[in-house]
Amino acid sequence: MVIAKKLPKIFLESKYNTFLGIKVSRKLNKKAVVRNKIKRRIRHLIRIIVSDSSFKAIKFAMIIIPRKGFEEINFSHLNYELSKVILRNI
């Protein structure tokens, strides 16, 4: 398990090519609109990171659980932090 600011990540071995799980708790925000926006941001970040790197042949499973304050962090900082953690652990 790898823990970063506002974004703990759990990496698991996978028999499938790639698995991404995103869990946004109601504790993070009561409004479904905000929770769905967070999920869309995470999915878009993963698409950017995977398209820029050579992750096509790597098998991994990843579960992302954002914490309080995640929606306030700007997109470029999230991109930097998530790519740093993924590249370090794969």
N, C-alpha and C positions, 0 to 999 in steps of 0.2 A: 504494500500500500504506500502510495506517495501522497504527501499532503503539501499543498501550496496555498498561498493566501487566497481566501475566499473561494477556493476551488479544489477540494480534495478529490483525488482520483484513485480508482482501484483497478489494477491491471490483472487480468487473468489469462491463463493459457487457453487457447481456443482451437477446436478442430475445424471450424469454419474459417473462411478467409478473413473477414473483419466483422466485428460486432460492436455497435455503439449503443449504449444505454444512457438515457438522460432522465433523471428523476428530479423534478422541481416540486418541492413540498409546498403545501398551502401555508406553512409557517413563513415561507419566504415572502409571499404576497397573497392577499386574499383574492385578488382579482385574477380571473382566468386569462384575461387579455395580456396582463403583464407576464404571467407564467409562460404563456405561449410565445411571447416575444423573446423571452430568455431562451427557450428551446430553439427557436429559429436562429438566434444569434450563435448558439453553440453549434448547431448543424452547419451553418454557413462557415464558421471558423474551421471546423473539421474538413469541409470540402476544400477550403483554401490551402490548408496544411497538407492534405493528402495530394492535391494536384501539383503543388510546388515540389514535393519530395518524391522519393522512390519507395512508397509504401505499398505498391501494388502486389509485391510478392510476399510481404510480411503478413503472417497470421497473428492477429491479436484481438483481444476483447477488452473493451474499456467502458466503464460506467462513470458518468460524470454527475456529481451531486453539488450544485451551486449552493452557497451559503448566503446569509444576509449581507447586503451591500454589493452583491454581484451586479445588479441592474444599474448601479451608479458608476461602475468602472467603464472607461471609454473603450471603444472597439479595438483600437491599435494596441492598447496595453493587454487586453484579453488575448489577442492574437499572439503577441510576444510570449506571454506567460504560458499559454497552452502549448504552443509549438516547442518551447523550451523543455517543458515537462515530457512531452511525447518523444522528442528526439533523445532525451536523456535516458528514457526507459525502454526504448525499442532498439 
